[in-house]
Amino acid sequence: LIWNQLTNILGDLGFKSQSVGHGIRFSAQSLVFQVPEMVDRDDLINQLRLLDVEATLGTYSLSGTKFNRKKYNKPQPVSWRLQNSTITLPCYSGLPVDTVVSAIKEALKELR
């Protein structure tokens, strides 16, 4: 499975994958990972774009949206942290995993 490949390889690079319960079957076109602490997620997304790998932020913090911040003024710290530190990577049948992983490794080298 592509999820297993990416989780294992990127885990060795310091990425933390979203969890999927044991025995759960799911269909996904993308996977969410928390980027390593010393990596700026936005810079990584931009660098991957230059290498022709589409990526975007991993999740939104609803409590951090303009409406909720104005109404409640209390963004939840965990969701806010995840909004700023997660990335969505492609995951589809036929994905060239080696190409994506190579691009991530190259992007990380450029950013360090």
VEXKOLFI-611024 format. One record per residue (C-alpha): residue in one letter; x negated, y negated, z negated. Coordinates in pm, 1 decimal. Example, Ala and Ser with C-alpha at 12.3 -4.5 7.8 and 13.67 -1.06 7.14 Angstrom:
% VEXKOLFI-611024
@rest a u -1230.0 v 450.0 w -780.0 .
@rest s u -1367.0 v 106.0 w -714.0 .
//
This chain:
% VEXKOLFI-611024
@rest l u 0.0 v 0.0 w 0.0 .
@rest i u -113.6 v -351.7 w 81.0 .
@rest w u -15.6 v -469.6 w -268.6 .
@rest n u -250.8 v -211.9 w -423.7 .
@rest q u -535.5 v -302.3 w -190.9 .
@rest l u -509.1 v -675.6 w -252.0 .
@rest t u -456.1 v -633.7 w -626.3 .
@rest n u -763.2 v -412.8 w -664.2 .
@rest i u -996.2 v -616.9 w -443.7 .
@rest l u -885.4 v -960.5 w -565.5 .
@rest g u -880.1 v -841.0 w -924.8 .
@rest d u -1254.4 v -784.8 w -893.7 .
@rest l u -1282.8 v -1151.4 w -787.6 .
@rest g u -1094.5 v -1277.0 w -1094.4 .
@rest f u -743.2 v -1304.8 w -948.9 .
@rest k u -449.0 v -1182.8 w -1157.2 .
@rest s u -161.1 v -1030.6 w -963.6 .
@rest q u 208.1 v -1055.5 w -1031.7 .
@rest s u 326.7 v -742.7 w -1207.9 .
@rest v u 549.9 v -484.2 w -1050.6 .
@rest g u 695.8 v -222.4 w -1282.7 .
@rest h u 591.3 v 140.7 w -1245.9 .
@rest g u 813.4 v 325.2 w -1002.0 .
@rest i u 963.3 v 5.1 w -863.1 .
@rest r u 992.6 v -6.8 w -485.9 .
@rest f u 999.7 v -351.6 w -337.8 .
@rest s u 982.5 v -519.2 w -3.3 .
@rest a u 762.4 v -825.0 w 10.2 .
@rest q u 626.0 v -1056.5 w 274.8 .
@rest s u 401.7 v -1232.2 w 25.0 .
@rest l u 232.7 v -1170.6 w -307.7 .
@rest v u 161.8 v -1411.0 w -591.4 .
@rest f u -173.7 v -1421.9 w -767.9 .
@rest q u -308.0 v -1644.3 w -1042.2 .
@rest v u -636.1 v -1784.6 w -912.7 .
@rest p u -955.8 v -1754.4 w -1116.4 .
@rest e u -980.7 v -2028.3 w -1378.7 .
@rest m u -1275.5 v -2206.3 w -1216.3 .
@rest v u -1101.9 v -2229.5 w -875.9 .
@rest d u -881.3 v -2521.1 w -774.8 .
@rest r u -575.1 v -2357.6 w -620.6 .
@rest d u -501.7 v -2644.4 w -379.5 .
@rest d u -859.8 v -2648.7 w -253.9 .
@rest l u -840.8 v -2271.6 w -200.3 .
@rest i u -516.7 v -2305.9 w -0.8 .
@rest n u -674.8 v -2576.4 w 215.9 .
@rest q u -989.6 v -2372.6 w 271.4 .
@rest l u -787.4 v -2063.3 w 366.1 .
@rest r u -587.1 v -2271.7 w 613.1 .
@rest l u -914.9 v -2363.3 w 785.2 .
@rest l u -987.2 v -1990.4 w 808.6 .
@rest d u -644.1 v -1916.8 w 961.9 .
@rest v u -495.6 v -1752.7 w 652.5 .
@rest e u -161.2 v -1894.2 w 552.3 .
@rest a u -117.7 v -1944.7 w 178.2 .
@rest t u 88.7 v -2171.2 w -42.7 .
@rest l u 159.2 v -2235.7 w -409.3 .
@rest g u 278.5 v -1933.0 w -601.4 .
@rest t u 574.8 v -2065.9 w -795.6 .
@rest y u 751.2 v -2379.6 w -906.9 .
@rest s u 811.0 v -2494.6 w -1261.3 .
@rest l u 1177.3 v -2592.8 w -1271.3 .
@rest s u 1126.8 v -2768.4 w -1603.2 .
@rest g u 856.5 v -2975.1 w -1434.2 .
@rest t u 1071.1 v -3103.0 w -1149.8 .
@rest k u 1144.0 v -3474.3 w -1134.1 .
@rest f u 1509.4 v -3423.6 w -1231.2 .
@rest n u 1437.0 v -3202.7 w -1533.9 .
@rest r u 1144.1 v -3413.0 w -1651.3 .
@rest k u 1363.7 v -3722.4 w -1643.1 .
@rest k u 1658.7 v -3550.5 w -1812.2 .
@rest y u 1474.8 v -3342.0 w -2075.4 .
@rest n u 1115.2 v -3469.7 w -2066.0 .
@rest k u 992.5 v -3126.6 w -2171.9 .
@rest p u 812.4 v -2926.1 w -1904.3 .
@rest q u 750.9 v -2574.3 w -2030.4 .
@rest p u 374.8 v -2527.2 w -2064.4 .
@rest v u 349.4 v -2173.3 w -1926.7 .
@rest s u 560.6 v -2240.3 w -1619.8 .
@rest w u 375.9 v -2568.5 w -1562.3 .
@rest r u 39.6 v -2388.0 w -1584.2 .
@rest l u 157.9 v -2118.0 w -1344.2 .
@rest q u 284.2 v -2375.9 w -1095.4 .
@rest n u -64.3 v -2523.9 w -1086.5 .
@rest s u -264.8 v -2201.0 w -1084.1 .
@rest t u -82.0 v -1950.1 w -863.7 .
@rest i u -112.9 v -1883.4 w -493.7 .
@rest t u 109.9 v -1692.0 w -254.4 .
@rest l u -74.6 v -1472.0 w -6.4 .
@rest p u 67.9 v -1283.6 w 291.1 .
@rest c u 178.0 v -921.4 w 254.7 .
@rest y u 343.2 v -756.9 w 552.4 .
@rest s u 318.3 v -436.5 w 750.1 .
@rest g u 9.4 v -450.2 w 967.9 .
@rest l u -159.8 v -722.1 w 762.9 .
@rest p u -533.5 v -712.6 w 833.2 .
@rest v u -628.7 v -684.1 w 465.1 .
@rest d u -1002.7 v -690.9 w 538.5 .
@rest t u -963.1 v -1016.5 w 732.6 .
@rest v u -765.4 v -1181.0 w 452.6 .
@rest v u -1009.0 v -1062.5 w 185.6 .
@rest s u -1309.0 v -1178.8 w 390.7 .
@rest a u -1148.2 v -1521.7 w 431.0 .
@rest i u -1082.0 v -1544.3 w 56.0 .
@rest k u -1441.9 v -1451.1 w -22.7 .
@rest e u -1570.2 v -1707.9 w 228.3 .
@rest a u -1337.3 v -1975.3 w 89.3 .
@rest l u -1453.8 v -1904.8 w -266.3 .
@rest k u -1817.5 v -1940.9 w -158.2 .
@rest e u -1739.7 v -2276.7 w 1.0 .
@rest l u -1565.5 v -2398.1 w -315.3 .
@rest r u -1835.3 v -2301.7 w -564.2 .
//
